[in-house]
């Protein structure tokens, strides 16, 4: 990690991935009209764990994240956060979750500072300390000097950084990050990856994040959950998946392609090149 | 100029407008295709024709001269009405594309020339607003057939269609101009630049309506005492003069004016293409403001009973209202209507008489109520895809409801109180009238806000498209019609009471009491519908 002072979300208390699950996704199904987006999906997260939610486009990753956050009600099954059904107290659940959506949808007519102040208001954070905390994030993520510019003028990466700060500002116990490294420059991506690892190992924050960059998932995730057509195809550590599929020495990309049935890539490329 | 490309693009733009909603509707369904508008036009046209024809026959049997007079007035007015409606609706609803989307719209980088884009966009506007033309032409045909003016009607209908297209072209001029205005303040620092932009917007929209909208132009000409031959110098009035000339048997003059109108439309088309090519500035709106102070806690919003969370939500919406190009026309609507209403009101010497009384009613009752309705109907849709933020944050639905209601009520109430003070100070209708009118301001603002929220919580549109709308088109029509009807139902008894000298007697007290009681019941019903709609809406993220 770089030498920048990234703010600590919680007082430092070691919390290894253990104990009761923070998050339990129990046989959740969700349809959009005739399209079944999630089919009896089930997995869990424990304190201090980083879990990668992987899958092809349209696999149901974003839907799963919205159901976990309580902003989409499941058709069947339930999501429990700290043992409580998310749907029974959605506002309480949201207070404990930090969420970065797939594409940062921000209020672009606000400046970066105004937006984060607004977010801090929504979490009812202490006014006295928020300026220092937001300032630390601005400095660490190279946004210093842009805080009073309207977000409409920001690049995609800058918007993504604002969305990340908004998710971390209230020191959540669970982070749900949908493609959080989209548009980030290599330095910022490294800072975010290291920050996530630090939050998990030092503060016991559980992190569920989706990405299409499998190298990143392999590098920072304790476990992966692979979704396809709304169903959980496999979950576990990369090593356990390797053993299960009998593919010793394979990387996550090979395992993923093997599981999701996209090994015919060469044929597709040849057809397109014709 | 590629005609196929123009038609294809126009088709896409129309589809973009009629497929408003939550993005889950079936694009293959009949009602999601532009052809559905043709069916709606046909149904409206024939229905209105049948009703008016029956009514005209009844009037004609009793007073043929009155029917003829009515028919000639209506038929000659049709082309002006078509243009006027497109311009009023266009200013309010056609400029709602965000700056970000406007700059990343595929039309910017596809091989489409400015002429092709302007032609396609104007055709799309003509098609979308053809519903209003179907209504007026249906009524016109009913009168024309009943009074034997079929030839003049066909002539007027053709000119009306041209007027509709002219409206579309003028909206294109305004669209490119406002985009240019946005880029004028880009990269400038400070809130003063934002204020400057709003003032410039107001001036441009006022000037635009004064110069190009015949409905306003006629008032201004009447105010200036210009009529008859003088009006011939105004190109926008040529279609109506042409129809009148034909009705008078002056076929040559009618043909000449119609030809001149065609040339005028072509010139405006050329202007629109030129403005698009010259001023369309596809750059993101980039601006810095003064350093933000984190200590702000919105004390004046807290003073009206809002919690810190609710006050912050309202403050966010207010900032959007004055900073977002696509919302500025909504903010300016009451100002524009007020200025034009005042022109009418002040025509009456010393503000006395029926015209002045009605003008007072418009200012105090109609404008604040309509403004609250506009703000509330757009309150959820204007969030666009950032509506996800409201869902992801730990905000109780009751707080969202209170904040959205306050964001509609407070600005409308501010306008209402300003108009009320103007009315009390300038027209001086008396203490009793002042008190009653003050109560009316409160009632119509509450009605507009809750009715608007009831629609917004059910039918908002969050999509970013070439022609986005904040509320789906049909519910928008429903909200406007029901809102206008209910506002007038509350306000008219009071307006007539003021016109009648505001007597304080038993009859007046009873009449006003009934009006206010009915108003209170309607407001309570709208409040319930708005609150339940908001709670239901917030259960499932729409995008």
Interface residues (C-beta under 8 A of the other chain):
Chain A: X32 X33 X66 X69 X71 X72 X73 X91 X92 X94 X95 X99 X101 X103 X105 X106 X107 X108 X109 X110 X111 X113 X114 X117 X118 X119 X120 X121 X122 X123 X124 X127 X130 X131 X134 X147 X148 X149 X150 X152 X153
Chain B: X24 X98 X99 X100 X186 X284 X285 X286 X287 X288 X289 X290 X291 X292 X294 X295 X296 X297 X308 X309 X312 X315 X316 X319 X320 X323 X324 X384 X385 X386 X387 X388 X389 X391 X392 X393 X394 X395 X396 X539 X540 X541
